[in-house]
Amino acid sequence: MVERSQAQLIVSFDNLSNVNDAGLARDSWGYDFFRDEGWSHLGVLNFKANWYRDDGCSIIFKSWKKKVFFPVLIMLP
């Protein structure tokens, strides 16, 4: 088991265009695993394969870090 500080937030990204799923009634990528480990997790769902180009995501995450919402962000695909 990997020990994670409560000050860390894992952010996962789920590209719904890859799974041909237009609905939001689903768990984000890695949800069950992160929940079972007791880790803080934010799942970002997107309908386009360009989420990584969205300046809005970067701006939000940087503002959270400045506000010490979560001083460490771990971002996974």
C-alpha positions, 0 to 999 in steps of 0.5 A: 500500500502507498501512504498518501498524505491528507494534503494530497488530491489525486485528479483523474481524467476520463475521456468519455469520447473513448468509451462512447458514453454520452451519460454522466451516470458513471464513476470516474476513472480509478474511483473504486480503487482510490475510494478503497484506499481512502485517498482524496480523489477528484474525477474530471469527465470530458466528452472531448479528447482535448481536456488536457488543452483546456486552460480552465483546468490548469487555472482552477488547479493552480488557484486551489494550490495557491489557496492551499485547498490541496497543496499537492495535486497528483494528476493521472490520465 
